């Protein structure tokens, strides 16, 4: 598989996985169900946006300098999400741990500049990447603010 396409598909796995994880948190922590459901829905929308990147990668219009490095990082992130979801389903997460995981994960996306290391030959690629970066930053900020207000001991 082409490295550009594989990288874009890993982003899809991340966004879909986060949507599923946040839905698991919503079912597990009813006190915060509205918060988690909203994040889950937003991640599902992000997954839909990533489809644009996949289509552009198939056309050779999405470029990442060294996708092999990026694929390893993204694969690890996918596995982290899967493991967190498994642990959440098995009751190994309390509410505080769920919020800490989400905050750390969204922060990692921003800090690793996951959506900044691409270039595209089409304007819509830059638009999608910019939006995904902005949404990750907003999620990190919303989670941090929610923790301050609703979980001051976390």
Beta strands, then each sheet from edge to edge (+ up, - down):
strand 1: 62-64
strand 2: 118-120
sheet 1: 1+ 2-
end
